[in-house]
Amino acid sequence: MNPNNHTTIGGIYEVCIGVTDAISAIQYWQQFGYHIGEIGELTAATAYQLYQVNSSLQSIRLYHQNVDHGLILTLWRREVVDFILLDFQKILR
């Protein structure tokens, strides 16, 4: 293997965490050096097209120190437990 050949991507670049209270989650992660980056929103229609979940959502990117990736907190406007469990079942198969 040539050490100068970078044809693969490894590691985790973004981690999405579903939260019910964005303020508490932000305050928690700030204790570990994270800070708020971009904030975005999806309408229920757009979220349904992307994720098949009929709920709007707000996302808050948290960066850690000076890196260009980090955590994404997602705040769904309605309960999406069934969707999350379904995705975990797909992953485990």
N, C-alpha and C positions, 0 to 999 in steps of 0.2 A: 504494500500500500504506500502510495506516495503521500508524504505528510503535507505537501502543498496542494493536493487535490481535495477540495472541499465540496464534494458533490452530495453529501448527505446533511440533513438537519437533525440535530439531537437535542434532547432536553425539553423542558417545559418553558414556553414563552409567555403564555397568558393562562391565568387560572380564573375561572368564573365562579363566583359564590353568590347564591341566592340569599337575600336578606329580607327581613320584614321591617327592620328599623335601620335606615341608612345612617342616621346620625350616630347611633351607638356603635355601629360597625366601623365607621370612619374613625371615631375616637379610639376604638380598640386598636386598629391597625396603625394609627399614628404613633402609638407607643413603641412600635417596632421600626420606626423610621419611614413609613409610607406617607405620601402626601397626595392630595387630590390633583388629578390631571383633567382630562376632558369629561364632560357630562353630556349624555345623549338620551334621547327618548325615541321609542317606536310606538306607533299607533297599534291598536288591536289588530287592524287589518294587515299591517305590515308584519307584525309578530306572527300572525297566523300563516302568512305566506312563507316565512322563514322557518318557523318552529312548530307549526300546526297547533298553536296555543292561542285561544281567543282571549287575549289579555294584553293591554298596553303594558309597557315596561319602561323603567328608567335605568340607565346604566351609568356607573361612576367608575372611572379608571383611577386606580391608585398606583403611583410609581414608587419604587423603593430607591431612595437616595438618587444616584445619577444614571440609573439604567433606563433603557428605552422600552421596557416591558414590566409587567407586574400583575396586579390583581384587577379584576373587573367585578364590582359589586352589581348585582342585578336585583331590582326591586319590582317584582311583578305586581300588578294592580289587583289581581285576584289569586286565589290559592291554586297552585299548579303542582301539587304533590303527585297526582296521578301521572303527569307528564314526566316528572323527574324519575319516578320509580320505573316507568316504562323504559326510559333511556338507560338506566342502570341494568335492567334486564337484557336489553339489546347488547350492552357491553359485555355482560357476563357469558353470553352464548358463544 
